[in-house]
Amino acid sequence: MRRIFKTLVSTVLVCALGSPLAFASSESPKLFEKIDNKSFVFKEEKTVKFEVLYFFNLNCLSCKNFEPYLKDWKSDLPSDVSFHSVPYSPSGSWQWANLAFFAAKLIDPSMTQETLSLAAKKYNKAIVNIDSASLFLTTTFHIKSGIIPPEIYSKNVIDLNEYGSEIGSKFGVIGTPSIVLIPRNGATYRISPEFVKTYKGILNITDALIAFNSKRTNE
């Protein structure tokens, strides 16, 4: 069923993208933002044709609601698509959630984005300062309460947080959740709730853009 719907959406999108006037009308919906060509952010295998960046934040309720759909979608990605989660802060205080995320990865490298998002959902408090970030980490890893885990102040964690902010700024990310699709050859696209109002819609448009660029490359 997903393949049939993907083909249908792709056909509509190809027709729209193939016509210079298709999006000229003010009545035409803007489904994504097209960005000048950007190179891959991560080092990818030569077989990878597309890089997908998922910008999220542990405080983001919309991200938590989006991620069950994202999990199913990821499991069906073709082998030439590479997926990466990028912690991003749309507001200053949410930087602490990113620091807590990277500190958690430093404490236990096996922790995945999905695992930590579930831990944040269970924690059920905003991570907006050193106290809430420390409490999230001590609760998640069963560390003695009242202790500030030193990992949260490590240079590695701070550098990773700054790098995530730089990546988000580079692609014009405004909020979370957001998807950035980078074809190996071609324009880059940003898809987010400001353009597409449903979680499935964000993923359907991403699917269609992958199909459109795959078709163009093969022609």
C-alpha positions in Angstrom: 0.0 0.0 0.0 2.8 2.4 0.9 4.5 1.7 -2.5 1.3 2.5 -4.4 0.7 5.7 -2.5 4.3 6.7 -2.9 4.1 6.2 -6.6 0.9 8.3 -6.8 2.3 11.2 -4.7 5.6 11.0 -6.7 3.7 11.3 -10.0 1.8 14.4 -8.7 5.0 15.9 -7.4 6.9 15.2 -10.6 4.2 16.9 -12.6 4.4 19.9 -10.3 8.2 20.1 -10.3 8.3 19.6 -14.0 6.2 22.8 -14.6 7.8 26.2 -13.9 4.3 27.6 -13.4 3.0 24.9 -11.1 4.1 26.6 -7.9 3.8 30.2 -9.3 0.1 30.6 -8.2 -0.5 31.9 -4.7 -3.1 29.2 -4.5 -0.6 26.4 -4.9 0.5 24.9 -1.6 4.2 25.0 -0.7 5.1 21.5 0.4 8.8 22.0 1.1 11.6 24.5 0.8 14.1 24.0 -2.0 17.7 24.9 -1.0 20.8 25.4 -3.1 22.8 22.3 -3.6 24.5 21.1 -0.4 27.0 18.3 0.1 26.4 15.4 2.4 26.9 16.3 6.1 28.2 12.9 7.1 30.7 10.6 5.4 28.7 8.2 3.3 29.4 5.1 1.3 29.6 5.6 -2.5 26.4 3.6 -2.9 24.4 6.2 -0.9 22.4 8.6 -3.2 20.4 10.4 -0.5 21.1 11.6 3.0 18.1 12.3 5.3 18.7 14.5 8.4 16.0 14.4 11.1 16.2 17.5 13.4 14.6 16.8 16.8 14.7 17.9 20.4 14.1 15.8 23.5 11.7 18.5 24.8 9.7 18.5 21.6 6.2 17.0 22.0 5.6 17.1 18.3 8.8 15.1 17.8 7.6 12.4 20.3 4.3 12.2 18.4 6.1 12.1 15.0 8.6 9.4 15.9 6.3 6.3 15.8 5.6 7.2 12.2 9.2 7.9 11.5 10.3 4.5 13.0 8.0 2.6 10.6 9.1 4.8 7.7 12.8 4.3 8.4 12.4 0.5 8.4 11.3 0.7 4.8 14.0 3.0 3.4 15.9 1.8 0.3 19.6 0.9 0.8 20.8 4.0 -1.1 19.2 6.3 1.6 21.2 7.1 4.7 19.4 8.4 7.8 20.8 10.6 10.6 19.2 12.1 13.7 20.5 15.6 14.6 19.6 17.2 18.0 18.6 20.8 17.4 17.4 23.6 19.6 14.8 26.1 18.3 15.1 28.1 21.6 18.0 28.9 23.8 16.9 27.0 26.9 16.3 23.8 24.8 20.1 23.7 24.3 20.1 21.8 27.7 18.1 19.0 26.1 20.8 18.6 23.4 23.6 18.7 26.0 21.8 16.0 28.0 21.4 13.9 24.8 25.1 14.1 23.9 26.1 13.5 27.5 23.9 10.4 27.6 25.5 9.1 24.4 28.9 9.7 26.1 27.9 7.8 29.2 26.5 4.9 27.1 27.3 4.9 23.4 24.7 2.2 22.8 21.9 4.6 23.6 20.0 5.4 20.4 18.0 8.5 19.6 14.8 6.5 19.9 15.8 5.1 23.3 16.6 8.6 24.6 13.4 10.1 23.2 11.5 7.4 25.1 13.5 8.1 28.2 12.6 11.9 27.9 9.0 11.0 27.4 9.1 8.9 30.6 11.0 11.7 32.4 8.1 14.0 31.4 9.7 17.3 32.4 11.2 20.0 30.3 15.0 19.9 30.1 15.8 23.6 30.2 18.7 24.1 32.7 21.5 22.3 34.4 19.3 21.0 37.2 16.7 19.4 34.9 19.4 18.1 32.5 21.3 16.5 35.5 18.1 15.0 36.8 17.2 13.5 33.4 20.6 11.9 33.3 20.6 10.6 36.8 17.1 9.2 36.4 17.9 7.6 33.1 21.1 6.0 34.2 20.2 5.4 37.9 23.0 7.6 39.1 22.9 8.9 42.7 20.6 12.0 42.7 22.1 15.4 43.5 25.2 14.7 41.4 25.9 16.7 38.2 27.3 14.2 35.7 30.6 15.6 34.5 29.9 14.4 30.9 27.4 17.3 30.5 30.3 19.8 30.7 32.8 17.9 28.6 34.3 19.6 25.5 33.1 16.8 23.3 29.5 17.3 24.3 29.7 21.1 23.9 31.3 20.8 20.5 28.7 18.3 19.3 25.9 20.6 20.4 27.5 23.6 18.6 27.9 21.5 15.5 24.3 20.5 15.5 23.3 24.1 15.7 25.6 24.9 12.8 24.0 22.2 10.7 20.5 23.4 11.5 21.4 27.0 10.6 23.0 25.9 7.4 19.7 24.3 6.2 17.5 27.0 7.6 15.8 24.8 10.2 13.4 26.8 12.2 11.8 24.3 14.5 11.4 20.6 15.3 10.6 18.1 13.9 12.2 18.9 10.5 13.5 16.7 7.7 16.3 17.8 5.4 16.8 15.6 2.3 20.2 15.9 0.5 20.5 14.1 -2.9 24.1 13.3 -3.9 23.5 15.3 -7.1 20.8 18.0 -7.1 19.0 20.5 -4.9 18.5 20.0 -1.2 15.0 20.1 0.4 13.6 21.0 3.9 10.3 19.5 4.8 8.6 20.5 8.1 5.2 21.2 9.8 5.3 24.8 8.5 4.7 23.4 5.0 3.0 20.0 5.7 0.5 19.8 8.5 0.5 16.0 9.2 3.3 13.7 10.3 2.5 11.2 7.5 2.4 14.1 5.1 6.0 15.1 5.9 7.2 11.5 5.2 5.1 11.1 2.1 6.6 14.3 0.6 10.1 13.1 1.5 9.3 9.8 -0.2 8.1 11.6 -3.3 11.2 13.9 -3.5 13.4 10.8 -3.2 11.4 9.2 -6.0 11.5 12.3 -8.2 15.3 12.7 -7.9 15.9 9.0 -8.4 13.8 9.2 -11.6 15.6 12.3 -12.8 19.1 10.7 -12.2 18.1 7.5 -14.1 16.8 9.4 -17.1 
